[in-house]
Amino acid sequence: MKQKTGRVAVEGRKIVKNFQNGGTDTRVLKGVSLKIDQGEFVSIMGPSGSGKSTLLYILGGLDVPTGGQVLHNGVDISRLRDEQMSRMRRQKIGFVFQFYNLIPNLDVEENVLLPLLLDGQKAGNCRQRLDRILEIVGLSHRRRHKPRELSGGQQQRVAIARALIGNPEILFADEPTGNLDSRTGEEIMNLLGEINRDQGQTILMVTHSPEAAGRSSRVITVRDGVIV
C-alpha cells in the first residue's frame, strides 16, 4: 500500500504550450505552475478550451510543453530519452480516459495484463497482483468476459484496473465519467475515492463535473491557460 509522504509526485514549472493554427501560434497554457503531493487526489476543472486536458497530457508525459519543466519525483522528464520516457509511462504512470480503449478480442484479464506483457513480464508471475486488482475494482467474477459483454461502467473498471496493474506512482484520469450515466459515474468516482483512500494512490483527474470534483481532496481551476 502506498502511504502519504508529503513528497511531491509531479510538479509543473511555468508550463507553456503553443499550438499552430493556420500559421498563427495560439498559446493554450501560459506559464502554469503546480505541485501534486504523493497520496493526493486532485481534480483539474475549467471550461472547454481552457487547457486543462493539455495540462494533464503534459504532466503525464503524453505531450511535451513549448516551455517550462515537468518533474516526476524530482526528475525532469524532458531530459529523458525516448526509451526512458516510454519505460516511465509503462512502469510508473497509469492513464484512464473517457473512452475505455479496451482491445475487443481480449477478455478482462488479458486487457488488464496488457501493459505488463508489453513490458516483457510473464502473465504467470503477475497472477497475485491481477487477482488483487480485479477484486479492488469488483470484477473478479467477470475476468473471462470480453468488452462487448460488459456495461460501460464495467469497461471503465477494466480500464482502471489496467492503469493500476503496474502499481503506478501516479494515476492520470481524463474525464473518467464523461461517457457514463450519472449513477454509473458516481460508482466510478466512489471507486477512485476508495483507491486513493485505501491504497494511497496519487490521482490527478480532469473533469467538468462539480460532483466528480467534489470527491477529490483539492480542486485546481484552469481558465484561459492559467490557474485561477
C-alpha positions in Angstrom: 0.0 0.0 0.0 1.3 3.5 -0.9 1.5 5.9 2.0 1.1 9.7 2.0 4.6 11.0 2.4 4.4 14.8 1.9 6.8 14.4 -1.1 5.9 15.8 -4.5 4.8 13.3 -7.0 4.6 15.6 -10.0 5.4 19.2 -10.5 4.9 21.6 -13.3 7.1 24.7 -13.5 6.0 27.6 -15.7 4.5 25.3 -18.3 3.8 27.0 -21.7 2.1 25.3 -24.6 1.6 26.8 -28.1 -0.3 25.3 -31.0 0.0 26.4 -34.5 -3.3 27.1 -36.4 -3.0 28.4 -39.9 0.4 29.7 -39.3 -0.6 31.5 -36.2 0.6 30.5 -32.7 -2.1 30.0 -30.1 -0.9 29.9 -26.5 -3.0 27.4 -24.7 -1.1 27.3 -21.4 0.5 30.5 -20.2 3.2 29.6 -17.6 1.3 27.2 -15.4 3.0 26.0 -12.1 1.6 23.4 -9.7 2.6 20.6 -7.4 0.8 17.3 -6.7 1.9 15.6 -3.5 2.1 11.8 -3.2 -1.2 10.4 -2.0 -3.3 13.4 -3.1 -6.5 13.1 -5.1 -6.6 16.4 -7.2 -9.1 17.5 -9.8 -8.5 20.0 -12.6 -11.6 21.8 -13.7 -12.3 24.5 -16.2 -14.4 25.4 -19.2 -13.9 23.7 -22.6 -10.8 25.1 -24.3 -9.3 26.2 -21.0 -6.2 24.0 -21.4 -7.0 21.5 -18.6 -6.6 18.3 -20.7 -3.5 19.7 -22.4 -2.0 20.3 -19.0 -2.9 16.7 -17.9 -1.2 15.2 -21.0 1.9 17.3 -20.5 2.1 16.4 -16.8 1.6 12.7 -17.8 4.3 12.8 -20.5 1.9 12.2 -23.4 2.7 15.7 -24.8 5.6 18.0 -24.5 5.5 21.6 -23.4 6.6 24.5 -25.5 8.4 25.9 -22.5 8.8 25.1 -18.8 9.5 21.8 -16.9 7.7 18.7 -15.7 9.3 16.8 -12.8 8.3 13.4 -11.6 9.7 12.7 -8.2 12.2 15.4 -8.9 13.3 14.0 -12.3 12.9 16.4 -15.2 11.2 14.2 -17.8 12.2 16.5 -20.7 15.8 15.2 -20.2 14.8 11.6 -20.7 15.5 9.7 -23.9 12.5 8.3 -25.8 13.1 4.8 -24.5 13.4 6.1 -20.9 10.2 8.1 -21.3 8.4 5.0 -22.7 9.6 2.9 -19.8 8.4 5.5 -17.3 4.9 5.6 -18.9 4.7 1.8 -18.7 6.1 1.4 -15.2 5.4 4.5 -13.2 2.3 6.2 -14.7 -1.3 5.0 -15.2 -3.8 6.5 -17.5 -7.6 6.4 -17.6 -9.5 8.1 -20.4 -13.1 9.0 -21.1 -13.2 6.2 -23.8 -12.1 2.9 -22.4 -9.7 1.9 -25.2 -10.0 -1.8 -24.5 -9.0 -4.5 -27.0 -12.2 -6.1 -28.2 -10.9 -9.6 -28.8 -9.2 -9.8 -25.4 -11.0 -10.7 -22.2 -10.9 -8.7 -18.9 -7.8 -10.5 -17.6 -5.9 -10.1 -20.9 -6.8 -6.4 -21.2 -5.7 -5.7 -17.6 -2.4 -7.6 -18.0 -1.5 -6.0 -21.4 0.8 -3.2 -20.1 2.8 -5.8 -18.1 3.1 -8.1 -21.1 4.2 -5.2 -23.3 6.9 -4.5 -20.7 8.2 -8.0 -21.1 6.7 -9.6 -17.9 5.1 -13.0 -17.9 1.5 -13.4 -17.1 2.1 -16.2 -14.6 4.3 -14.0 -12.5 1.6 -11.4 -12.2 -1.3 -13.6 -11.0 -1.4 -12.5 -7.4 -1.3 -8.8 -8.4 -4.0 -9.4 -11.1 -6.3 -11.1 -8.6 -5.9 -8.3 -6.1 -6.6 -5.6 -8.7 -9.7 -7.3 -10.1 -11.0 -7.7 -6.5 -10.4 -3.9 -5.9 -12.4 -2.9 -9.0 -15.1 -5.5 -8.4 -14.6 -7.6 -11.5 -13.3 -10.9 -10.2 -16.5 -12.6 -11.4 -16.1 -11.1 -15.0 -12.5 -11.9 -15.6 -13.2 -14.1 -18.7 -15.7 -11.8 -20.3 -14.9 -9.7 -23.5 -15.6 -5.9 -23.5 -18.8 -6.4 -25.6 -20.2 -8.4 -22.7 -19.7 -5.7 -20.2 -21.6 -2.5 -19.4 -19.9 0.9 -19.8 -19.2 1.2 -16.1 -17.6 -2.3 -16.1 -15.5 -1.4 -19.1 -14.3 1.7 -17.3 -13.4 -0.5 -14.2 -11.3 -2.7 -16.6 -9.6 0.4 -17.8 -8.9 1.5 -14.2 -7.6 -2.0 -13.4 -5.3 -1.9 -16.4 -4.0 1.5 -15.3 -3.3 0.2 -11.8 -1.8 -3.2 -12.6 1.8 -1.8 -12.8 1.5 -0.2 -9.4 2.0 3.3 -10.8 3.3 6.2 -8.8 0.5 8.4 -10.2 -2.8 7.8 -11.9 -3.9 10.4 -14.5 -7.6 10.4 -15.4 -9.1 12.4 -18.2 -12.9 12.8 -17.8 -13.3 9.2 -16.5 -17.1 9.6 -16.0 -17.7 11.6 -19.2 -19.0 8.7 -21.2 -21.2 7.3 -18.3 -24.7 8.0 -17.0 -24.8 9.8 -13.6 -25.4 6.7 -11.5 -22.6 4.7 -13.1 -20.3 7.8 -13.0 -21.0 8.1 -9.3 -19.9 4.4 -8.8 -16.7 5.1 -10.7 -16.0 8.1 -8.6 -16.6 6.1 -5.4 -14.1 3.5 -6.7 -11.5 6.1 -7.4 -12.0 7.6 -4.0 -11.6 4.2 -2.4 -8.4 3.5 -4.4 -7.0 6.9 -3.2 -8.0 6.4 0.4 -7.3 2.7 0.8 -4.3 2.2 -1.4 -2.8 5.7 -1.0 -2.8 6.0 -4.8 -2.0 9.5 -6.1 -4.6 10.6 -8.6 -4.8 13.7 -10.9 -8.1 13.9 -12.7 -9.5 16.3 -15.3 -13.3 16.8 -15.1 -16.0 19.2 -16.0 -18.3 17.7 -13.3 -18.6 19.5 -10.0 -20.0 16.3 -8.5 -16.9 14.3 -9.6 -14.5 17.0 -8.5 -16.2 17.1 -5.1 -14.8 13.6 -4.4 -11.2 14.8 -4.6 -9.2 16.4 -1.8 -8.3 19.5 -3.9 -9.6 21.3 -6.9 -7.4 23.3 -9.3 -9.3 25.6 -11.7 -7.8 26.5 -15.1 -9.2 29.3 -17.2 -7.7 30.8 -20.4 -4.5 28.9 -19.9 -3.8 29.9 -16.3 -4.7 28.7 -12.8 -7.3 30.9 -11.2 
